[in-house]
Amino acid sequence: MKNKTKLLLSMLMVIPLCSCDLFLNNSSSNSSTKSESTSENSSLNSSSISNSSSSSSLNEDSSSVLTSSSSSSEASSSIEIEETVTLNILELNDIHGYVYESGNNTSKNMSNIAYYVNQIREKKEYDNVVLIANGDTFQGTAFSNLSHGKSVVNVMNKMNFDMMGIGNHEFDWGLDEVLKLWDGNKDNGEANFPLINGNVRDSNNGNKLVGEDNLLDNILPYAIVDKAGIKVGLISYIGDQTNSICQNKFGSYYIDCYGDKDASFLRNVESQAKKVKEEGADIIVLNIHEGNSSGVDGLYYNNAFASLKDNDGNYLIDAVINGHTHTNQSGKISRSNGADLPIVQAGSYCNYIGQIDLEYNRTTKKVTSVECKTVRNSSYSSDSIVKNTIDTEYAIIEPLISKKLAKCVSSYVERSTLGYWAAGIMKQYSGSDVSFLNTGGIRSTGNIEYGTNITMKELYEVNPFDNSLVYSKVRGDELKSFYNRNETNYYFNPDFDVNEIDANKTYNLLTIDYVYYSTYFRNCFKNIEEIKIDTLCARDLMVKDLEAHTSGEIDLNSTDYQIERNIFPVI
């Protein structure tokens, strides 16, 4: 019979101090990966559990998670717990605002994810679930963009997230805009879980970490949460994604991570993990908004994390969450004389949830076995409380985003169709000689099809970014060279002909700030004159063109743009 221990459990968060630097442990091990297939979770039975959020759901006026609730009689009780405990680490990465509906399954949304999470929570008398949002949480849909993430946070509060990390798209509105959700002002939205990051620094604040001076404001370098009497340390980072962020949106912030094998970054991770251990953490979960599409072992950092050890020779990191590449993957990196390192990345857009199960022995204070998988958001019911919250938030914006603008009469609609349409109306609007935007600026087709009415909801899915338009003048020789090297990476206006470009002439150019301020673009155009930044974005022009089609129909493949023409500003 298994030994059992009587524990007095409490929902207590240990607030850490700032991190300090230690030297990188140079020990390493040969790593191999054990791939695991995606679980469809067919064994889940929606009738086996009440379709409601348990008492763990937060109320709107719940206090911050940084406040200890151990003084409450309801928060503490004596419970029989096995000596070996299973910790369930659940994660969502790259949500991108897809809360009202998942990306590939419009009949499912975040309330279905909440139902799965609560099924696991309710299997135990004590809380053994760690729920993590990896990063790139808000930017991507009208549901989120129109409130700058407030609506998403309101839903996440109901789900009792334990933390959120910073991704590259947390910079899209400027990081300070996102940090408002952790500023203590409930009028602009307030998260009941901490934002954790260990490598975004502020050059205007002595190069300190974001949150380093604000440990009581819920923005933390790391945190420790109590789960089933086990102290779980949470650390979080963003990879070297400077080129994935609009440069003029950085402000005074920068990412302290430069390259795939940056030794200083790994030293910082190690020192942070060691400090969390010193603060009393039994296990450490590392969240990083970075990944490799080839598999979890394809990311150099994962293998480096697997080899990190503390001063006693024990492995420092017990589980890793990846993100950014939108790939659905799980696997383990083998380690000698210790448990394997489990790693997951659960696709994107709430299509999947990642799950890592750690078996922890209280006597030996070690992880004894690990399992990991991703579960598709398709085979389970919805949580009624979370669904009601989602429906309430959606009702606020529904009149705006459901307005029918024009009916699509295109024979086919692909991402390229929408990309060339956007570039064409940019040229028409500006009166420029050439206009273009990056292919990544068009994220999807928005499910726009022949005979369907286009709405703001679809346009936000097509082009969720609020990138400003930038007017400039460029030399013909540089324009020709840029096009010949990058034709497939950008959508140019449909009537652009590189053979008509005169190398000795100057041309009026319109693009978006993400492209214009990138290091690569500026290196291609050494002789460039910036003239003006427009407050409008490409999506605004799409709306204008659709509204101008008084017939109520539009062929997106046609170059018969109806958008009102503007005069390109001249010097």
C-alpha positions, 0 to 999 in steps of 0.5 A, spaced: 500 500 500 502 506 498 504 511 503 500 517 504 502 524 508 497 528 511 499 535 508 496 542 510 495 545 503 494 553 502 494 557 495 500 561 497 504 564 492 512 565 494 514 572 492 521 572 489 527 577 490 530 579 483 535 575 480 543 575 481 548 572 476 552 566 476 556 562 472 554 557 467 555 550 469 558 547 463 556 540 464 552 537 458 549 530 456 548 527 449 541 528 448 536 524 444 528 525 443 522 521 444 517 523 439 510 523 442 504 523 437 498 528 438 492 525 443 485 526 440 483 525 447 478 520 445 477 517 452 474 524 455 466 523 456 462 530 456 457 527 461 462 524 466 462 531 469 458 537 471 458 542 465 460 548 470 467 551 472 468 548 479 469 553 485 476 554 483 473 559 478 475 567 480 470 572 481 471 579 477 473 582 484 478 576 486 484 579 489 491 578 486 494 572 486 500 575 489 496 575 495 496 569 500 489 566 501 492 561 507 489 565 512 482 563 509 479 557 513 476 555 506 483 555 503 486 550 508 484 543 510 487 537 511 487 532 506 490 525 505 495 525 499 499 520 496 507 520 497 508 520 489 504 526 486 502 527 479 503 535 477 499 536 471 502 542 467 497 545 461 499 550 456 496 554 451 501 558 446 500 563 441 493 564 442 493 570 438 486 572 441 482 566 438 478 566 444 471 566 441 473 561 436 479 556 435 482 557 429 481 551 425 474 549 428 469 555 429 464 551 433 470 550 439 473 556 443 476 557 449 471 555 454 472 548 451 479 548 453 477 551 460 472 544 460 478 540 459 482 543 464 477 543 470 476 536 468 483 534 470 482 539 476 476 536 479 479 529 479 483 531 485 481 534 492 487 538 491 490 543 486 495 540 482 494 543 475 499 549 473 496 553 467 500 557 463 500 562 457 506 561 453 506 568 449 503 571 443 496 571 447 492 577 445 494 580 438 490 577 432 482 577 432 477 583 433 475 580 439 482 581 443 484 587 438 478 592 439 480 592 447 487 591 447 487 584 450 482 586 456 477 581 453 482 576 453 484 577 460 477 577 463 476 570 460 483 568 462 481 570 469 475 565 470 480 560 468 485 561 473 491 561 469 498 561 473 502 565 469 503 568 462 509 569 458 511 575 453 512 573 446 514 578 440 506 580 439 506 583 446 510 588 442 505 590 437 501 595 440 507 597 444 509 593 450 507 599 455 500 598 452 500 590 454 503 592 461 496 596 463 493 589 464 498 588 470 498 596 473 492 595 478 487 599 474 481 595 473 478 600 469 483 598 463 482 591 465 487 587 470 490 580 470 489 576 476 495 572 474 502 574 474 506 576 467 513 573 468 519 574 464 527 574 465 530 577 459 526 583 457 530 589 459 528 597 459 534 601 457 530 607 460 531 604 467 538 602 468 537 596 463 533 592 469 528 587 467 521 588 466 518 588 473 524 588 477 522 594 481 515 592 481 514 585 484 508 587 488 505 589 481 504 582 478 510 583 473 515 578 475 522 575 473 519 569 476 514 566 481 513 560 485 506 557 486 504 552 491 501 546 488 499 540 492 504 542 497 509 542 492 513 549 490 513 550 483 518 555 480 516 558 474 521 562 469 519 565 463 523 568 457 522 570 449 527 568 444 531 572 440 525 575 436 528 582 434 526 581 427 519 579 428 517 585 432 516 592 429 522 596 430 519 602 432 514 599 437 520 597 441 521 603 445 526 603 450 525 595 451 530 590 448 530 583 448 537 580 452 538 574 448 542 575 441 542 568 437 541 561 438 547 559 442 548 566 446 552 564 452 550 570 456 542 568 455 544 561 458 548 564 464 542 568 466 537 562 465 541 558 469 542 563 475 535 565 475 533 557 476 538 556 481 535 562 485 528 560 484 531 553 487 534 557 493 527 560 494 524 553 495 522 551 489 521 543 488 521 543 481 522 548 475 518 549 469 521 553 464 517 557 459 520 560 453 517 563 447 521 560 442 521 553 438 523 549 432 518 547 427 522 540 426 521 538 433 523 539 440 530 537 439 531 541 433 531 547 438 538 548 441 536 552 447 531 545 449 538 541 449 542 546 453 536 547 458 536 539 459 543 539 461 543 545 466 544 542 473 544 545 480 550 546 485 549 539 487 549 536 481 541 535 480 538 537 473 535 544 474 529 544 469 523 539 470 519 541 464 519 546 458 514 550 454 515 552 447 511 557 442 512 562 436 513 557 431 505 555 431 507 547 431 504 542 434 509 537 437 511 534 444 517 530 446 522 528 451 530 529 451 533 523 455 538 525 461 542 520 465 541 519 472 535 523 472 528 524 469 527 526 461 526 533 460 519 533 457 517 539 452 511 541 448 508 546 443 501 546 442 500 549 435 496 555 435 489 559 436 486 554 441 486 549 436 490 544 441 492 544 449 499 542 451 500 537 457 506 535 461 505 530 467 510 530 472 510 524 477 514 527 484 516 523 490 515 527 496 521 523 500 526 523 495 524 530 492 525 528 485 521 527 479 521 520 477 517 520 471 514 524 465 509 524 460 507 529 455 502 530 449 498 535 446 490 534 446 486 537 440 480 542 442 475 538 438 472 532 443 469 535 449 464 540 451 464 547 454 465 550 461 459 554 462 462 560 466 467 561 461 463 561 455 458 566 459 464 570 460 466 569 452 459 571 450 458 577 454 465 580 451 463 578 444 456 582 445 460 588 446 463 588 439 458 584 435 454 590 432 461 593 430 464 586 427 458 583 424 456 589 419 456 587 412 461 591 408 460 588 401 459 581 398 465 577 395 464 575 388 471 572 387 471 565 384 477 564 389 480 567 395 487 565 397 492 569 402 495 571 395 488 574 393 488 578 399 495 580 399 495 583 392 488 586 393 491 590 399 497 592 396 493 595 390 489 599 394 495 602 398 497 604 391 490 607 389 490 610 396 496 613 396 498 615 389 504 612 390 508 609 384 509 602 388 506 599 394 507 593 398 507 589 404 510 583 407 506 576 406 506 575 413 502 581 414 496 577 411 495 571 416 489 568 413 483 568 408 478 569 414 474 564 411 472 569 405 468 565 400 464 566 394 458 569 395 459 571 402 458 578 406 465 580 408 465 583 415 470 586 420 471 580 423 474 577 417 478 583 416 481 582 423 483 575 421 486 577 414 490 583 417 490 583 425 496 588 425 495 595 426 501 597 422 502 604 420 503 606 413 510 609 411 511 614 405 518 614 402 522 616 396 527 610 393 532 610 388 530 605 382 536 601 382 535 599 389 528 598 388 529 593 382 535 590 387 530 589 392 524 586 388 529 581 385 531 578 391 525 578 395 519 577 390 516 572 394 516 575 400 512 581 399 505 582 396 507 588 390 501 592 387 498 587 381 500 592 376 508 593 378 513 591 373 520 591 375 522 591 368 519 598 367 523 601 373 529 606 371 535 605 375 536 612 375 529 615 377 526 616 384 520 613 386 514 614 391 514 608 395 508 606 400 509 600 405 508 599 412 512 600 418 514 593 420 517 593 413 520 600 413 523 600 420 526 593 419 534 592 419 533 588 413 529 593 409 534 599 411 540 595 409 537 594 402 535 602 401 541 606 403 538 612 399 531 613 402 527 619 404 522 618 409 516 623 408 510 621 412 507 616 417 500 615 416 495 613 422 491 609 417 493 601 417 492 596 411 486 594 414 483 601 414 484 601 407 480 595 406 474 597 409 474 604 405 475 600 399 469 595 401 465 601 403 466 604 396 463 599 392 456 601 392 454 595 388 455 591 394 459 586 391 467 586 390 471 581 386 478 581 390 481 579 384 480 585 380 484 592 380 478 596 379 479 599 386 474 604 389 477 607 395 478 614 394 485 616 392 489 620 396 495 625 393 502 622 395 505 627 399 511 631 396 517 634 399 
